[in-house]
Amino acid sequence: MDRFAEVCERVAATNSRRRKIGYLADYLRGLDDSDLARAVSFLTGMPVLRGSETKLSIGGATLRDAALEATGWDVETWRVCHRDCGDTGETISLLLMNRPGDTPMTLAMAEEYYVRLLLARPATRRVALLREIFEQHRPLALRYFVKTFSGNYRIGLQEKMVEEAIAEACGIRVDEVRAANNRLGVLSKVAIAARGGQLHEIEARLFHPMEFMLAKPYEDVAPIDPKDWWVEDKYDGIRAQVHRSQGKVRIYTRGMEDATGSFPELVAAFDKLPGSAILDGEVLAFREGRALPFAVLQQRLARKSVPEKLRTEIPVGFLAYDLLFADGELLLDLPIERRRDRLEHQPGVTVSPQRILTESDDLDELWRGARERGNEGLVLKRRGSVYESGKRSGAWCKVKKPFGTLDVVITAAEQGSGRRATMLSDYTFGVWNGERFVNVGKAYSGLTDDEVRELTRLLRTLGTDRFGRVLLVKPEVVLEVAFDGIQQSSRHKSGYALRFPRILRWRKDKPAHEADTLETVRSMYEASLR
């Protein structure tokens, strides 16, 4: 783990994607098979063998208590350090600098610790075990020991880059590694197979989420050759994969989360179908044959069980638009026309309408038609295209204009993470409601690093109170934000939240009293339901 941590530090210290992959490839090349599997598992955030239904999760309070016992520091020092670092692993390693252990930690030792922590009950046993670990080993190794089960190294490393490093270390093409990982879903096993020249022996496996093919976003599309494209509506639901085989059904979201429990009626519908398949499509709320806005569907999400009353009030369906796997055969490399033909012959599956563009088609008119049907816009798919998992190559593109924009005022700012850990980069914002502001959302994307630095300096002069990493500020800074919809929200005093807000610009030219009002937000929401 000591060498692993040193390599991670080198990866963190460079912004070059090529160098990151090179450092990692050199490291992986020198490991034996057992440590190769461990290192790849750790790098993909799986401290315990991937494929298990059990995930190691340790609460922040448990880590804090163990660190304070091991170091002798007090809670207030912890809070200050954690607020400034923005990361628990880094906080622990810094606090341990005054009394570092000197016992090297191997990857095998780290794996054993993870298993012991997984089995340790109650929380006091975990605290005792963590204290023992923290006292024995070196701060840098412990930094990444903790980061591994926290799920985010914050060093600019993605799973796709680990795939590239494996390919470089083994002297093979990255598309071979990527395809094998898509079939199996366990990158540590793929790495071992890559080293042994056995990637071709890896067969497709159901019930692990595959990477979704992505569409390039456009607010407008330049003139295209109609004969090259299929067109279909872009739906305002949840992108999902349905995996089914022999009565077993799982539904995965684009975030690779298992959402099966939220949609029992879909499970009941799919578990009766013959054969096995992986379908790509959209979960939508329907009423009287019309798709309802996402704001309605949202009430069905994040539930372990769905009451019968809610199922009646907000019925859902699955609209399929691609077929990735059928009866033991992976279909990703087939052209879209052949996948579509196979999809349309799947029994009991509702398929998204699709047609070829013609010379006479007007994209703006087609887009307006999609919006009139309650959908977000259009998706164009190039004829002959294969299914490129995890890619936004341009073979698919989406014509999707923002639902709207608002001028809002920052009411609170939170420290960011990674390279923005010392800056106020996450902004809560509100609109006027009478003589005060009420919050309607939070955004962190859209500004450059230089703008964030400048805004951080300004907001610190406007601070009125602080709660941990969050600074409350006088409502003086105006942002223009775009968003994809509005939904009702019990978390905000306004009663509403913007969906997928992003910052378009900092309105230095606009005073706070000219910001938008809650009445405007309410009117936009009500209009979306018509």
For each residue, the residues with C-beta under 8 A, 3 or more apart:
1: 4 5 105 106 107 109 110 137 141 144 145
2: 5 6 104 105 138 140 141
3: 6 7 27
4: 1 7 8 27 39 42 107 141 144
5: 1 2 8 9 140 141 143 144 145
6: 2 3 9 10 140
7: 3 4 10 11 23 24 27
8: 4 5 11 12 144 147 153 155 157
9: 5 6 12 13 140 155
10: 6 7 13 14 23
11: 7 8 14 20 23 24 155 156 157
12: 8 9 153 154 155 156
13: 9 10
14: 10 11 19 20 23
15: 156
16: 19 20
17: 20 21 161
18: 21 22
19: 14 16 22 23
20: 11 14 16 17 23 24 156 157 161
21: 17 18 24 25 161 164 165 168
22: 18 19 25 26 168
23: 7 10 11 14 19 20 26 27
24: 7 11 20 21 27 28 43 157 161 162 165 169
25: 21 22 28 29 164 165 166 168 169
26: 22 23 29 30 169
27: 3 4 7 23 24 30 31 39
28: 24 25 31 36 39 40 165 166 169 191
29: 25 26 169
30: 26 27
31: 27 28 35 36 39
32: 35 36
33: 36 37 192 195
34: 37 38 108
35: 31 32 38 39 106 107 108
36: 28 31 32 33 39 40 188 191 192 195
37: 33 34 40 41 188 189 191 192
38: 34 35 41 42 107 108 110 111 188
39: 4 27 28 31 35 36 42 43 107
40: 28 36 37 43 44 162 166 187 188 191
41: 37 38 44 46 47 49 50 187 188
42: 4 38 39 45 46 47 107 110 144 148
43: 24 39 40 153 157 162
44: 40 41 50 159 162 187 188
45: 42 148 149 151 152
46: 41 42 49 50 188
47: 41 42 56 110 111 114 148 149
48: 52 54 55 56 114 115 118
49: 41 46 52
50: 41 44 46 185 186 187 188
51: 185 186 208
52: 48 49 55
53:
54: 48 118
55: 48 52
56: 47 48 114 117 118 149
57: 149
58: 62 63 117 126 130 149
59: 62 63 123
60: 63 64 88
61: 64 65
62: 58 59 65 66 123 126 127 130
63: 58 59 60 66 67 88 92 130 146
64: 60 61 67 68 75 78 82 88
65: 61 62 68 69 127
66: 62 63 69 70 126 127 128 130 131 134
67: 63 64 70 71 73 78 91 92 95 96 130 134
68: 64 65 71 72 73 74 75 78
69: 65 66 127 131
70: 66 67 96 99 130 131 134 135
71: 67 68 95 96 98 99 134
72: 68 99
73: 67 68 77 78 95
74: 68 77 78
75: 64 68 78 79
76: 79 80
77: 73 74 80 81 95
78: 64 67 68 73 74 75 81 82 91 95
79: 75 76 82 83 468
80: 76 77 83 84
81: 77 78 84 85 91 94 95
82: 64 78 79 85 86 87 88 91
83: 79 80 86 415 468 469
84: 80 81 421 422
85: 81 82 90 91 94 421
86: 82 83 90 415 416 417 421 469
87: 82 90 91 147 154 417 421
88: 60 63 64 82 91 92 146 150
89: 92 93 142 143 144 145 146 147 150
90: 85 86 87 93 94 143
91: 67 78 81 82 85 87 88 94 95
92: 63 67 88 89 95 96 134 139 142 143 146
93: 89 90 96 97 139 140 142 143
94: 81 85 90 91 97 139
95: 67 71 73 77 78 81 91 92 98
96: 67 70 71 92 93 99 100 101 134 139 142
97: 93 94 100 139
98: 71 95
99: 70 71 72 96 135
100: 96 97 138 139
101: 96 134 135 136 137 138
102: 138
103: 136 137 138
104: 2 137 138 141
105: 1 2 109 110 137 138 141 142 145
106: 1 35 109 110
107: 1 4 35 38 39 42 110 111
108: 34 35 38 111 112
109: 1 105 106 112 113
110: 1 38 42 47 105 106 107 113 114 145 148
111: 38 47 107 108 114 115
112: 108 109 115 116
113: 109 110 116 117 129 133 145
114: 47 48 56 110 111 117 118 148 149
115: 48 111 112 118 119
116: 112 113 119 120 129
117: 56 58 113 114 120 126 129 130 149
118: 48 54 56 114 115
119: 115 116
120: 116 117 125 126 129
121: 125 126
122: 125 126
123: 59 62 126 127
124: 127 128
125: 120 121 122 128 129
126: 58 62 66 117 120 121 122 123 129 130
127: 62 65 66 69 123 124 130 131
128: 66 124 125 131 132
129: 113 116 117 120 125 126 132 133
130: 58 62 63 66 67 70 117 126 127 133 134
131: 66 69 70 127 128 134 135
132: 128 129 135 136
133: 113 129 130 136 137 142 145
134: 66 67 70 71 92 96 101 130 131 137 142
135: 70 99 101 131 132
136: 101 103 132 133
137: 1 101 103 104 105 133 134 141 142 145
138: 2 100 101 102 103 104 105 141 142
139: 92 93 94 96 97 100 142 143
140: 2 5 6 9 93 143 144
141: 1 2 4 5 104 105 137 138 144 145
142: 89 92 93 96 105 133 134 137 138 139 145 146
143: 5 89 90 92 93 139 140 146 147
144: 1 4 5 8 42 89 140 141 147 148 153
145: 1 5 89 105 110 113 133 137 141 142 148
146: 63 88 89 92 142 143 149 150
147: 8 87 89 143 144 150 152 153 154
148: 42 45 47 110 114 144 145 153
149: 45 47 56 57 58 114 117 146
150: 88 89 146 147
151: 45
152: 45 147 417
153: 8 12 43 144 147 148 157
154: 12 87 147 417 418
155: 8 9 11 12
156: 11 12 15 20 418
157: 8 11 20 24 43 153 161 162
158: 161 162
159: 44 162 163 187
160: 163 164 178 390
161: 17 20 21 24 157 158 164 165
162: 24 40 43 44 157 158 159 165 166 187
163: 159 160 166 167 174 177 178 181 187
164: 21 25 160 161 167 168 174 177
165: 21 24 25 28 161 162 168 169
166: 25 28 40 162 163 169 170 177 187 190 191 194
167: 163 164 170 172 173 174 176 177 194
168: 21 22 25 164 165 171 174
169: 24 25 26 28 29 165 166 195
170: 166 167 177 191 194 195
171: 168
172: 167 176 177 194 199
173: 167 176 177
174: 163 164 167 168 177 178
175: 178 179
176: 167 172 173 179 180 194 199
177: 163 164 166 167 170 172 173 174 180 181 190 194 199
178: 160 163 174 175 181 182 389 390
179: 175 176 182 183 199 332
180: 176 177 183 184 190 193 194 199 202
181: 163 177 178 184 185 186 187 190
182: 178 179 185 210 211 332 389
183: 179 180 202 203 204 205 330
184: 180 181 189 190 202 203 204 205 208
185: 50 51 181 182 205 208 209 210
186: 50 51 181 189 190 208
187: 40 41 44 50 159 162 163 166 181 190 191
188: 36 37 38 40 41 44 46 50 191 192
189: 37 184 186 192 193 202
190: 166 177 180 181 184 186 187 193 194 199 202
191: 28 36 37 40 166 170 187 188 194 195
192: 33 36 37 188 189 195 196
193: 180 189 190 196 198 199 201 202
194: 166 167 170 172 176 177 180 190 191 197 198 199
195: 33 36 169 170 191 192
196: 192 193
197: 194
198: 193 194 201 202
199: 172 176 177 179 180 190 193 194 202
200:
201: 193 198
202: 180 183 184 189 190 193 198 199
203: 183 184
204: 183 184 325 328 329 330
205: 183 184 185 208
206: 243 245 276 278 325
207: 243 245 248 250
208: 51 184 185 186 205
209: 185 241 252 256
210: 182 185 241 278 324 389
211: 182 389 390
212: 239 241 254 280 389 390
213: 280 322 387 388 389 390 391 395 396
214: 390 391 392 396
215: 379 392 396 397 398
216: 392 393 394 396 397 398
217: 397 398 400
218: 221 397 398 399 400
219: 399 400 401 402
220: 399
221: 218 224 363 380 397 399
222:
223:
224: 221 228 229 357 380
225: 228 229
226: 229 356 357 358 359 361
227: 356 357 383
228: 224 225 382 383
229: 224 225 226 356 357 380 381 382 383
230: 336 354 355 356 357 380 381 382 383
231: 354 355 356 357 361 366 378 379 380 381
232: 321 352 353 354 355 378 379 381
233: 352 353 370 373 375 376 377 378 379
234: 370 375 376 377 378 379 398 399 400
235: 282 284 291 319 352 375 376
236: 284 291 293 294 374 375 376 485
237: 282 283 284 285 291 294 297 319
238: 253 254 259 282 283 294 297 301
239: 212 253 254 280 281 282
240: 251 252 253 254 259 280 281 282 283 318
241: 209 210 212 251 252 278 279 280 281 324
242: 249 250 251 266 270 277 278 279 281 318 320
243: 206 207 249 250 251 252 277 278
244: 248 249 250 270 271 273 276 277 279
245: 206 207 248 275 276 277
246: 276
247: 271 272
248: 207 244 245 271
249: 242 243 244 260 266 267 270 271
250: 207 242 243 244 258 260
251: 240 241 242 243 258 259 260 262 263 266 267 283
252: 209 240 241 243 256 257 258 259
253: 238 239 240 256 257 259
254: 212 238 239 240
255:
256: 209 252 253
257: 252 253
258: 250 251 252 261
259: 238 240 251 252 253 262 263 283 301
260: 249 250 251 263 267
261: 258 264 303 304 305 306
262: 251 259 300 301 302 303 306
263: 251 259 260 266 267 283 300 306 316 318
264: 261 267 268 305 306 311
265: 268 269 311 315 316
266: 242 249 251 263 269 270 283 316 317 318
267: 249 251 260 263 264 270 271
268: 264 265 271 272
269: 265 266 272 273 318 348
270: 242 244 249 266 267 273 318 348
271: 244 247 248 249 267 268
272: 247 268 269 348
273: 244 269 270 277 346 347 348 349
274: 347
275: 245 326 327
276: 206 244 245 246 325 326 327 328
277: 242 243 244 245 273 323 325 326 327 346
278: 206 210 241 242 243 323 324 325 326
279: 241 242 244 318 320 322 323 324 343 346 349
280: 212 213 239 240 241 320 321 322 323 324 387
281: 239 240 241 242 318 319 320 321 322 352
282: 235 237 238 239 240 318 319 321 352
283: 237 238 240 251 259 263 266 297 316 317 318
284: 235 236 237 291 292 297 316 317 318 319
285: 237 291 292 296 297 300 314 315 316
286: 289 290 291 292 315 316 317
287: 290 292 315
288:
289: 286
290: 286 287 373 374
291: 235 236 237 284 285 286 373 374 375
292: 284 285 286 287 296 297 314 374
293: 236 296 297 374 485 487 528 529
294: 236 237 238 297 298 485 487 499
295: 298 485 486 487 488 499 525 528 529
296: 285 292 293 299 314 529
297: 237 238 283 284 285 292 293 294 300 301 314 316
298: 294 295 301 487
299: 296 310 314
300: 262 263 285 297 303 306 310 314 316
301: 238 259 262 297 298
302: 262
303: 261 262 300 306
304: 261
305: 261 264
306: 261 262 263 264 300 303 310 311
307: 310 311
308: 311 312
309: 312 313
310: 299 300 306 307 313 314
311: 264 265 306 307 308 314 315
312: 308 309 315
313: 309 310
314: 285 292 296 297 299 300 310 311
315: 265 285 286 287 311 312
316: 263 265 266 283 284 285 286 297 300
317: 266 283 284 286 350
318: 240 242 263 266 269 270 279 281 282 283 284 349 350
319: 235 237 281 282 284 350 351 352
320: 242 279 280 281 323 343 346 349 350 351 352
321: 232 280 281 282 343 351 352 354
322: 213 279 280 281 336 339 340 343 387
323: 277 278 279 280 320 326 331 339 340 342 343 346
324: 210 241 278 279 280 330 331 332 339 387
325: 204 206 276 277 278 329 330 331
326: 275 276 277 278 323 329 331 342 346
327: 275 276 277
328: 204 276
329: 204 325 326
330: 183 204 324 325 333
331: 323 324 325 326 334 338 339 342 387
332: 179 182 324 386 387 388 389
333: 330 386 387
334: 331 338 339 342 386 387
335: 338 339 383 384 385 386
336: 230 322 339 340 381 382 383 384 385 386 387
337: 340 341 383 384
338: 331 334 335 341 342
339: 322 323 324 331 334 335 336 342 343 387
340: 322 323 336 337 343 344 354
341: 337 338 344 345
342: 323 326 331 334 338 339 345 346
343: 279 320 321 322 323 339 340 346 349 351
344: 340 341 351
345: 341 342
346: 273 277 279 320 323 326 342 343 349 351
347: 273 274
348: 269 270 272 273
349: 273 279 318 320 343 346
350: 317 318 319 320
351: 319 320 321 343 344 346 354
352: 232 233 235 281 282 319 320 321
353: 232 233
354: 230 231 232 321 340 351 381
355: 230 231 232
356: 226 227 229 230 231 383
357: 224 226 227 229 230 231 361 380
358: 226 361
359: 226
360:
361: 226 231 357 358 365 366
362: 365 366
363: 221 366 367 378 399
364: 367 368
365: 361 362 368 369
366: 231 361 362 363 369 370 378
367: 363 364 370 371 377 378 399 401
368: 364 365 371 372
369: 365 366 372 373
370: 233 234 366 367 373 375 376 377 378
371: 367 368 374 375 376 377
372: 368 369
373: 233 290 291 369 370
374: 236 290 291 292 293 371
375: 233 234 235 236 291 370 371
376: 233 234 235 236 370 371 400 484
377: 233 234 367 370 371 398 399 400 401
378: 231 232 233 234 363 366 367 370 398 399 400
379: 215 231 232 233 234 396 397 398 399
380: 221 224 229 230 231 357 396 397 398 399
381: 229 230 231 232 336 354 385 395 396
382: 228 229 230 336 385 394 395 396
383: 227 228 229 230 335 336 337 356
384: 335 336 337
385: 335 336 381 382 388 395 396
386: 332 333 334 335 336 395
387: 213 280 322 324 331 332 333 334 336 339
388: 213 332 385 391 393 395
389: 178 182 210 211 212 213 332
390: 160 178 211 212 213 214
391: 213 214 388
392: 214 215 216 396
393: 216 388 396
394: 216 382 397
395: 213 381 382 385 386 388
396: 213 214 215 216 379 380 381 382 385 392 393
397: 215 216 217 218 221 379 380 394
398: 215 216 217 218 234 377 378 379 380
399: 218 219 220 221 234 363 367 377 378 379 380
400: 217 218 219 234 376 377 378 484
401: 219 367 377
402: 219 405 482 483 484
403: 483 484 485 486 499 524 528
404: 482 483 524
405: 402 480 481 482 483 504
406: 431 440 480 481 483 498 516 520 521
407: 478 479 480 507 510 514 515 516
408: 429 430 431 440 441 478 479 480 481 515 516
409: 429 430 431 437 475 476 477 478 479 512 515
410: 413 427 428 429 459 473 475 476 477 479
411: 428 429 430 437 439 472 473 475
412: 427 428 470 471 472 473
413: 410 424 425 426 427 428 455 456 459 470 471 473
414: 424 425 426 427 428 469 470 471
415: 83 86 420 421 422 423 424 425 426 469
416: 86 420 421 423 424 425 426 444 452
417: 86 87 152 154 420 421
418: 154 156 421
419: 449
420: 415 416 417 423 425 449 452
421: 84 85 86 87 415 416 417 418
422: 84 415
423: 415 416 420 452 453 456
424: 413 414 415 416 427 452 455 456 459 460 471
425: 413 414 415 416 420 444 447 452 456
426: 413 414 415 416 442 443 444
427: 410 412 413 414 424 442 443 444 479 503
428: 410 411 412 413 414 439 441 442
429: 408 409 410 411 439 440 441 442 443 479 481
430: 408 409 411 437 438 439 440 475 494
431: 406 408 409 437 438 440 494 515 516 517 518 520 521
432: 436 437 515 516 517 518
433: 436 437 438 494 517 518
434:
435:
436: 432 433
437: 409 411 430 431 432 433 475 515
438: 430 431 433 492 493 494 518
439: 411 428 429 430 442 492 493 494
440: 406 408 429 430 431 492 494 496 497 498 518 521
441: 408 428 429 481 483 492 497 498 501
442: 426 427 428 429 439 501
443: 426 427 429 446 479 481 501 502 503
444: 416 425 426 427
445: 502 503
446: 443 481 502 503 504 505
447: 425 451 452 455 503 506
448: 451 452
449: 419 420 452 453
450: 453 454
451: 447 448 454 455 506
452: 416 420 423 424 425 447 448 449 455 456
453: 423 449 450 456 457
454: 450 451 457 458
455: 413 424 447 451 452 458 459 477 506
456: 413 423 424 425 452 453 459 460
457: 453 454 460 461
458: 454 455 461 462 477
459: 410 413 424 455 456 462 463 471 473 477
460: 424 456 457 463 471
461: 457 458
462: 458 459 473 474 476 477
463: 459 460 466 471 472 473
464: 472 473 474
465: 471 472
466: 463 470 471 472
467: 470 472
468: 79 83
469: 83 86 414 415
470: 412 413 414 466 467
471: 412 413 414 424 459 460 463 465 466
472: 411 412 463 464 465 466 467
473: 410 411 412 413 459 462 463 464 476 477
474: 462 464
475: 409 410 411 430 437 512
476: 409 410 462 473 512
477: 409 410 455 458 459 462 473 506 512
478: 407 408 409 506 507 510 511 512 514 515
479: 407 408 409 410 427 429 443 503 504 505 506 507
480: 405 406 407 408 503 504 505 507
481: 405 406 408 429 441 443 446 498 501 502 503 504
482: 402 404 405 501 502 504
483: 402 403 404 405 406 441 486 498 499 500 501 502
484: 376 400 402 403 499 500
485: 236 293 294 295 403 498 499 500 528
486: 295 403 483 496 497 498 499 521 524 525 528
487: 293 294 295 298 496 497 499 525
488: 295 495 496 497 525
489: 492 494 495 496 497
490: 495
491: 497
492: 438 439 440 441 489 495 496 497
493: 438 439
494: 430 431 433 438 439 440 489 518 521
495: 488 489 490 492
496: 440 486 487 488 489 492 518 521 522 525
497: 440 441 486 487 488 489 491 492
498: 406 440 441 481 483 485 486 501
499: 294 295 403 483 484 485 486 487
500: 483 484 485
501: 441 442 443 481 482 483 498
502: 443 445 446 481 482 483
503: 427 443 445 446 447 479 480 481 506
504: 405 446 479 480 481 482
505: 446 479 480
506: 447 451 455 477 478 479 503
507: 407 478 479 480 510
508:
509:
510: 407 478 507 514 515
511: 478 514
512: 409 475 476 477 478 515
513:
514: 407 478 510 511
515: 407 408 409 431 432 437 478 510 512
516: 406 407 408 431 432 520 521
517: 431 432 433 520 521
518: 431 432 433 438 440 494 496 521 522
519: 522 523
520: 406 431 516 517 523 524
521: 406 431 440 486 494 496 516 517 518 524 525
522: 496 518 519 525 526
523: 519 520 526 527
524: 403 404 486 520 521 527 528
525: 295 486 487 488 496 521 522 528 529
526: 522 523 529 530
527: 523 524 530
528: 293 295 403 485 486 524 525
529: 293 295 296 525 526
530: 526 527
